[in-house]
């Protein structure tokens, strides 16, 4: 189980309307730190697959989304609940930080 890439802003907007809780890892192919957290994001996708959808978003191909959320540094992992951005984690973090942040919104 790995995190799936969101293709475009239209798909992103659909997720905001339809998914009660989801995670988006904002990444880019040239970003070294993004590669470090990629396996953690996939682990999150696998561990929480029954309860939460986990996605990746390539910012090079999704500039409008980056602008919309004022993303300047990556990696950025965003949590959305009921269509609202509830948490933003910037930079490389240990897996436990991603999972415990997600746990807060599952209870």
C-alpha positions in Angstrom: 0.0 0.0 0.0 1.5 3.3 -1.1 0.2 6.9 -1.2 -1.3 7.7 -4.5 -0.5 10.9 -6.5 -3.3 13.5 -6.9 -3.3 14.3 -10.6 -4.6 17.9 -10.6 -6.4 20.6 -8.8 -9.8 19.3 -9.9 -9.1 16.0 -8.3 -7.8 17.8 -5.2 -11.0 19.9 -5.0 -13.1 16.7 -5.3 -11.2 15.2 -2.3 -11.9 18.3 -0.3 -15.6 17.8 -0.9 -15.8 14.1 -0.5 -13.1 12.8 2.0 -13.9 13.4 5.7 -10.1 13.2 6.5 -7.1 12.9 4.3 -3.4 13.6 4.2 -1.4 15.2 1.4 2.4 15.0 1.1 3.5 17.9 -1.1 6.6 16.8 -2.9 8.8 17.2 -6.0 11.0 14.8 -7.8 14.1 17.0 -7.3 13.6 17.5 -3.5 16.0 15.5 -1.4 14.2 15.8 1.9 11.0 14.7 0.2 12.7 11.4 -0.7 13.5 10.9 3.0 9.9 11.1 4.1 8.4 9.3 1.1 8.7 5.8 2.7 7.1 7.2 5.9 4.2 8.6 4.0 3.7 5.2 2.3 3.9 3.6 5.7 1.2 6.0 6.9 -0.9 5.1 3.9 -0.5 1.4 4.7 -1.1 1.6 8.5 -4.1 3.9 8.2 -5.6 2.5 5.0 -8.9 1.5 6.6 -9.5 4.9 8.1 -7.7 7.7 6.2 -6.6 8.2 2.6 -3.0 9.4 2.1 -2.0 11.2 -1.0 1.1 12.7 -2.6 1.0 15.9 -4.7 3.8 16.9 -7.1 4.0 20.6 -6.8 5.9 21.0 -10.0 2.8 19.9 -11.9 0.3 21.5 -9.4 1.5 25.1 -8.9 -2.1 26.4 -8.3 -2.4 24.2 -5.2 1.0 25.4 -3.9 0.0 29.0 -4.4 -3.4 28.4 -2.8 -1.8 27.1 0.5 1.2 29.4 0.4 3.7 26.5 0.2 7.2 27.8 -0.1 9.3 25.0 1.4 8.9 21.3 0.9 8.3 18.6 2.1 5.0 19.8 3.5 2.4 17.3 4.8 -1.1 18.7 5.2 -4.1 17.2 6.9 -7.6 18.1 5.8 -10.7 17.4 7.8 -14.2 18.1 6.4 -12.6 20.1 3.6 -10.6 22.4 5.9 -6.8 22.4 6.4 -6.3 21.5 10.0 -2.6 20.8 10.3 0.6 21.6 8.3 3.9 19.9 9.0 6.9 21.3 7.3 10.2 19.5 6.8 11.5 16.0 7.6 9.9 14.5 10.7 10.0 11.1 12.4 7.2 8.7 11.5 5.7 9.0 15.1 5.1 12.7 14.6 3.1 12.1 11.4 1.1 9.2 13.0 0.5 11.0 16.3 -0.7 14.1 14.5 -3.1 12.0 12.5 -4.3 10.1 15.6 -5.5 13.5 17.1 -8.0 13.8 14.3 -9.2 10.2 14.3 -10.6 10.2 17.8 
